[in-house]
Every structure is written in C-alpha cells, then in structure tokens.
Amino acid sequence: MYGLYITHPQVRIDPNVAVPKWGLSEIGEARARKAAESRWARKLRRIISSDETKAIETAEILAATAGVAIEIRHGMHENDRSATGFLPPPEFEKAADWFFAHPLESFRGWERAADAQQRIVSAVEAVLADHDPNEPIAFVGHGGVGTLLKCHIESRVIARDRDQPPGGGNLYCFSLADRRLSCDWTPMENWQGLM
C-alpha cells in the first residue's frame, strides 16, 4: 500500500498575518476540490495534517471526500522562518535557495534544513509506526519539509533540485512497505493514482 505527501496549493499572501495562519486562495481551494474528486482521494483511510491553516484547509477538503476525520500532528509544520518574518517572493526564493544549499547552517535565524528534516521524518515515522500498512494514508503539509522528507526517502542529500514545482499543490507517492518513491512530484489534481 502507499502513502502520499501532499503540499497545500496556492495561498492568500498577507504580510500582516503570520505565515502559519495564511489560508488557501480561491485558486488553491479550487485545486484542492478538483483533487478531491479523484478516485485516489476517496480511497484514503487516514489524512494527517500539519497544524498550519493552509494545510488544514487542504486536508479538510480531501477528508470530506474520503469520509474520514483529519488528524492534526504537531511537528509537521513548515521550516520555522519566524526570525525573518514575511519576505517578499523574490527575497524568499533567494532565502530558500540558501536554506537548501546550506542544510547545517541557519539563514538569519531560520530553523536549519537538517533539523527540519529530522523533525518531519520523525513525525511521519511516528504516525506510520502504528498505521495499518494495508490502508492508504496521506500527509498534508508544506513544500519545504515535504522536499526534506523526499530527500530522506530517496537517500539523497538535501538539495532544492528535489523541490516541488512552483505554486504548491503537488504530491508524491511512496510505498509503505519499503518507503520507496513510486511517483515524483505531480500536481494533486492530475495524479491518477497507482495503476
């Protein structure tokens, strides 16, 4: 059976609101609803979400289709960037490049990539430790830590070239039996499930 890591799609960016409290934009919500129409979404037996608003909103849309309640897990949040606060998109992209290129260092007080990776891997493995491996499960979270988890699953060094395409709302699939990737980043509304 498989696990999915799903990133929230587009958000309403508001410099006056703390990033963890940002919600989905109209485009992001429409994309999540389109994904929820997929056959794979109906088959999910568990949906685990980060405690950030945009992830919870995405998870709730999928959970309504699957007929399950979401489980919110602390420790699945995006890398802690509160030290710098909001950065305009061009500055943020440069900072993210640095974050991935220097995993053992902190960008201006950000959580280090190596620490964020350890945190997300531990959170996912703690859930899977008592999960029925015959049931499909989805983890709904964020692109940065999703990429760090993916690097771990693939036994690759932390690198931004493993990151999702722009815009968010992507997923990858991995086997619960051996934690091997079976599908790379794919827009959530386009994935057809495993054949």
Secondary structure as a PSIPRED ss2 file (coil, helix, strand):
# PSIPRED VFORMAT (PSIPRED V4.0)

   1 M C   1.000  0.000  0.000
   2 Y E   0.000  0.000  1.000
   3 G E   0.000  0.000  1.000
   4 L E   0.000  0.000  1.000
   5 Y E   0.000  0.000  1.000
   6 I E   0.000  0.000  1.000
   7 T E   0.000  0.000  1.000
   8 H C   1.000  0.000  0.000
   9 P C   1.000  0.000  0.000
  10 Q C   1.000  0.000  0.000
  11 V E   0.000  0.000  1.000
  12 R C   1.000  0.000  0.000
  13 I C   1.000  0.000  0.000
  14 D C   1.000  0.000  0.000
  15 P C   1.000  0.000  0.000
  16 N C   1.000  0.000  0.000
  17 V C   1.000  0.000  0.000
  18 A C   1.000  0.000  0.000
  19 V H   0.000  1.000  0.000
  20 P H   0.000  1.000  0.000
  21 K H   0.000  1.000  0.000
  22 W C   1.000  0.000  0.000
  23 G C   1.000  0.000  0.000
  24 L E   0.000  0.000  1.000
  25 S C   1.000  0.000  0.000
  26 E H   0.000  1.000  0.000
  27 I H   0.000  1.000  0.000
  28 G H   0.000  1.000  0.000
  29 E H   0.000  1.000  0.000
  30 A H   0.000  1.000  0.000
  31 R H   0.000  1.000  0.000
  32 A H   0.000  1.000  0.000
  33 R H   0.000  1.000  0.000
  34 K H   0.000  1.000  0.000
  35 A H   0.000  1.000  0.000
  36 A H   0.000  1.000  0.000
  37 E C   1.000  0.000  0.000
  38 S C   1.000  0.000  0.000
  39 R H   0.000  1.000  0.000
  40 W H   0.000  1.000  0.000
  41 A H   0.000  1.000  0.000
  42 R H   0.000  1.000  0.000
  43 K H   0.000  1.000  0.000
  44 L C   1.000  0.000  0.000
  45 R C   1.000  0.000  0.000
  46 R E   0.000  0.000  1.000
  47 I E   0.000  0.000  1.000
  48 I E   0.000  0.000  1.000
  49 S E   0.000  0.000  1.000
  50 S C   1.000  0.000  0.000
  51 D C   1.000  0.000  0.000
  52 E C   1.000  0.000  0.000
  53 T H   0.000  1.000  0.000
  54 K H   0.000  1.000  0.000
  55 A H   0.000  1.000  0.000
  56 I H   0.000  1.000  0.000
  57 E H   0.000  1.000  0.000
  58 T H   0.000  1.000  0.000
  59 A H   0.000  1.000  0.000
  60 E H   0.000  1.000  0.000
  61 I H   0.000  1.000  0.000
  62 L H   0.000  1.000  0.000
  63 A H   0.000  1.000  0.000
  64 A H   0.000  1.000  0.000
  65 T H   0.000  1.000  0.000
  66 A H   0.000  1.000  0.000
  67 G C   1.000  0.000  0.000
  68 V C   1.000  0.000  0.000
  69 A C   1.000  0.000  0.000
  70 I E   0.000  0.000  1.000
  71 E E   0.000  0.000  1.000
  72 I E   0.000  0.000  1.000
  73 R C   1.000  0.000  0.000
  74 H C   1.000  0.000  0.000
  75 G C   1.000  0.000  0.000
  76 M C   1.000  0.000  0.000
  77 H C   1.000  0.000  0.000
  78 E C   1.000  0.000  0.000
  79 N C   1.000  0.000  0.000
  80 D C   1.000  0.000  0.000
  81 R C   1.000  0.000  0.000
  82 S C   1.000  0.000  0.000
  83 A C   1.000  0.000  0.000
  84 T C   1.000  0.000  0.000
  85 G C   1.000  0.000  0.000
  86 F C   1.000  0.000  0.000
  87 L C   1.000  0.000  0.000
  88 P C   1.000  0.000  0.000
  89 P H   0.000  1.000  0.000
  90 P H   0.000  1.000  0.000
  91 E H   0.000  1.000  0.000
  92 F H   0.000  1.000  0.000
  93 E H   0.000  1.000  0.000
  94 K H   0.000  1.000  0.000
  95 A H   0.000  1.000  0.000
  96 A H   0.000  1.000  0.000
  97 D H   0.000  1.000  0.000
  98 W H   0.000  1.000  0.000
  99 F H   0.000  1.000  0.000
 100 F H   0.000  1.000  0.000
 101 A H   0.000  1.000  0.000
 102 H C   1.000  0.000  0.000
 103 P C   1.000  0.000  0.000
 104 L C   1.000  0.000  0.000
 105 E C   1.000  0.000  0.000
 106 S C   1.000  0.000  0.000
 107 F C   1.000  0.000  0.000
 108 R C   1.000  0.000  0.000
 109 G C   1.000  0.000  0.000
 110 W C   1.000  0.000  0.000
 111 E C   1.000  0.000  0.000
 112 R C   1.000  0.000  0.000
 113 A H   0.000  1.000  0.000
 114 A H   0.000  1.000  0.000
 115 D H   0.000  1.000  0.000
 116 A H   0.000  1.000  0.000
 117 Q H   0.000  1.000  0.000
 118 Q H   0.000  1.000  0.000
 119 R H   0.000  1.000  0.000
 120 I H   0.000  1.000  0.000
 121 V H   0.000  1.000  0.000
 122 S H   0.000  1.000  0.000
 123 A H   0.000  1.000  0.000
 124 V H   0.000  1.000  0.000
 125 E H   0.000  1.000  0.000
 126 A H   0.000  1.000  0.000
 127 V H   0.000  1.000  0.000
 128 L H   0.000  1.000  0.000
 129 A H   0.000  1.000  0.000
 130 D C   1.000  0.000  0.000
 131 H C   1.000  0.000  0.000
 132 D C   1.000  0.000  0.000
 133 P C   1.000  0.000  0.000
 134 N C   1.000  0.000  0.000
 135 E C   1.000  0.000  0.000
 136 P C   1.000  0.000  0.000
 137 I E   0.000  0.000  1.000
 138 A E   0.000  0.000  1.000
 139 F E   0.000  0.000  1.000
 140 V E   0.000  0.000  1.000
 141 G E   0.000  0.000  1.000
 142 H C   1.000  0.000  0.000
 143 G H   0.000  1.000  0.000
 144 G H   0.000  1.000  0.000
 145 V H   0.000  1.000  0.000
 146 G H   0.000  1.000  0.000
 147 T H   0.000  1.000  0.000
 148 L H   0.000  1.000  0.000
 149 L H   0.000  1.000  0.000
 150 K H   0.000  1.000  0.000
 151 C H   0.000  1.000  0.000
 152 H H   0.000  1.000  0.000
 153 I H   0.000  1.000  0.000
 154 E C   1.000  0.000  0.000
 155 S C   1.000  0.000  0.000
 156 R C   1.000  0.000  0.000
 157 V C   1.000  0.000  0.000
 158 I C   1.000  0.000  0.000
 159 A C   1.000  0.000  0.000
 160 R H   0.000  1.000  0.000
 161 D H   0.000  1.000  0.000
 162 R H   0.000  1.000  0.000
 163 D C   1.000  0.000  0.000
 164 Q C   1.000  0.000  0.000
 165 P C   1.000  0.000  0.000
 166 P C   1.000  0.000  0.000
 167 G C   1.000  0.000  0.000
 168 G C   1.000  0.000  0.000
 169 G C   1.000  0.000  0.000
 170 N E   0.000  0.000  1.000
 171 L E   0.000  0.000  1.000
 172 Y E   0.000  0.000  1.000
 173 C E   0.000  0.000  1.000
 174 F E   0.000  0.000  1.000
 175 S E   0.000  0.000  1.000
 176 L C   1.000  0.000  0.000
 177 A C   1.000  0.000  0.000
 178 D C   1.000  0.000  0.000
 179 R C   1.000  0.000  0.000
 180 R C   1.000  0.000  0.000
 181 L E   0.000  0.000  1.000
 182 S E   0.000  0.000  1.000
 183 C E   0.000  0.000  1.000
 184 D E   0.000  0.000  1.000
 185 W E   0.000  0.000  1.000
 186 T E   0.000  0.000  1.000
 187 P E   0.000  0.000  1.000
 188 M C   1.000  0.000  0.000
 189 E C   1.000  0.000  0.000
 190 N C   1.000  0.000  0.000
 191 W C   1.000  0.000  0.000
 192 Q C   1.000  0.000  0.000
 193 G C   1.000  0.000  0.000
 194 L C   1.000  0.000  0.000
 195 M C   1.000  0.000  0.000
